[in-house]
Amino acid sequence: MIVEAPSQTTRLVVPYKPETQDWFDPGIKGQIFDDLKKQELLDEIIHEKNITKGEFIQFLDGVLWSLFIDREKGRYIGLAWLNELADTVTHRRAFAGIVFFRDCWKPEVTSHYARIQLSQWFYGYEPSFDLICAMIPRENRLSRRFVTRFAFQKVAELPGFTSYHGQRTDAIVYQLEKERWELFRHGQKGSSPS
């Protein structure tokens, strides 16, 4: 499944799934690790420890992930993933992560891909997700601002729960319900429906 918007876009979000994995170079997971390491982004996404290439590949093997592809640049520019998936009696939820390479840190670029990815998570899987959460170190202000731009709401602070650049710190938990995303997509920024 490839999700595009608009239909003639040069920007794609391609999920890595059994039916799409043949589209990817067999060494893509290791290449992503190398690229993240070169740009010093690994500790931005894996806060708890220094991760090896093998551990990173194992991480990707255990999550739902997608690559952000820019056809004009002829390369991928970032990725997103869901982990800690849970199917409950009432809903399906997961924790999300997203990273863009530094040369693509432009609001018009990151917003475009984030909107496609969120829509894919909420509408592109069967069953679809009802709730997406993000756990972000307190010091990572850029990521905290990023999620709030997409109607995520702060729901908890967990003192000393994570680390950031080798230092123990608080984790801030944000969540976005499908209903709130639907309102946001249609230009309504009000509270979630009850």
N, C-alpha and C positions, 0 to 999 in steps of 0.2 A: 504494500500500500504506500503510495506517495501522496502526500497532501500538499496541494499548491493553492496559492491565492495571490493574485488573480491567476486565471488559467494560462496566461502567456508569461508567467514570471520566470526570472532567471534564478530565483532563490527557492530551494527545495528543502523539505524536511523529510529525510528518508529513514524509516524505522528499520532497525536490524532485527529481522525475524526469520524463522526458518524459510519462509517463502521469498525473502529478499536477500538472504545472505550471499547468494551467488553473484549479486551485483557488486559486492565489495571485494577488493583485493584481499587475498588470504592473510596478508600481513598487516591489515589496516589497524588492528588493535594495538600492535606494537608501535606502529607509526604514530598513532594518536598519542601514546605514552611519550614517545620521543619528542613530539611537537609540544606537548604540554610542559615537559621538562625544560626544553629550550626556552620557552617563554616564562618559566618560573611560575607556572599555574597549578602544578600538582598539589602544593600545600594549600591552595585556595579551595580545592574540591575534596581532598582527603586530609582532614584536619588532625586525625588522631596519631598518625605516624608517618615516617618516611616509607613510601611504598615502592616496591620493586616492580620491574616490568611484568614479571610473572604474576605478582599479586594484582596488578592493575588489570591484566587480561582476565584473571579469575573474577575480579570485581565485575567487569563488563559481561562475563558469561553468566553472572547471577542477577542481572537487572534487565529491565526493558530499556533499550537505549536507541537513540536516533542521531544521525549526523545532519548537521546543517551544511548544505552545499550551495555554493555561489557559482553558477555556471559562467558568469562573466569573468570571475577570477580563476576559474578552472580548478577549484580546490574546495575542500571542506574548511569551514571557518569556526566550527564549534560543535558541541554536542550537548544532549540532554539525556537524562535517565530517570527512571522510577525504580525505587527499591522499597523494601519493607512492605510489599504488597499484602493487603489483607482483605479477604472477602468475608463480610459479616452477614448476619441475617438481614440487616437493614440497608447496608451500603458496601461499596468497594472503595478502598482508600489506598494511598501510597505516599511515600516521601519522594520529593523531586529534587533534582540537581540540574544545573545548567552552567555551561562555561563557553565563553567566546574567546577566540584568540585576540590578543591585545590590539592588533591593527584593525579590528572590526568593532571596537568599542565605540560605536556611534549609535545614538538613540534610535535613529530611523532604521538601522540594520537590526539591532538587538530586539527592538519592539516588533518588527515584522516577523522574525523567527519565533519569538516567544508566543505571539498570538497564534501562529499556525500550530506550534507544539501544544499549547494548552487546549486548543480546539481538538487536536488529534487525541489527546488523552481523555478528554471528556466525551468525544463522539466517535472516535475512530477504532475503538477496541470493542470486542464483544465478550463479556459484558463490559460496558464502559465504566469509567471511574466516576465516582460521585463526590470525592473529596481528595484534594491534593494538598499535601503539607510540605513545608520547607523548614529546616532547622539550620539557623545561621549563627555563627559566632557574633557576639555583640560588637566586636571591633570591625567586622566586615560591613561597614556602612554602605558601600557601593551595592552589595548584594541585597541588603535590607531595603534600600531605596528602590532597587529594581523590582522586587516582588510586590511592593506596595503600589507601584505604577499599574499593576494588573489586578487590583482589587483584593489581593491577599490581605487578611486581617491578622494582626498580632493576637495570639491567644494564650501564650504562656512564656515565662522566663524560667529557665532551669539553671540555677546558680552552679557554677563550676562544672557544668556537664560536658563541655567539649574543650578543644584547644584551638589555638590560632597562632601560627608562626612559632610553635613550640611552647606556648604559654597557656596554662589552664585558664579558661574563661567561661562566661555564661553563654548558654545557647538561647536564642530567641526563636520561638516556634510561631510560624504563620500558617494559615490555612485558607483555602479557597474552595467553596462549595460550587458544584455545577450550577445551581440556581443563581448564585451571585455572579458567576462568570457569564451566564446568559444575560443578566441585566447589564453588566459591564460591556459586553459585546454590542449591545444595542444602545449604548450611550447613556444608560441610567446608572448613576453611581450610588443609588440608595442602598439601604441595608438589605441583607438577604431576606427573601420572603420567609414568613414563618410557617 
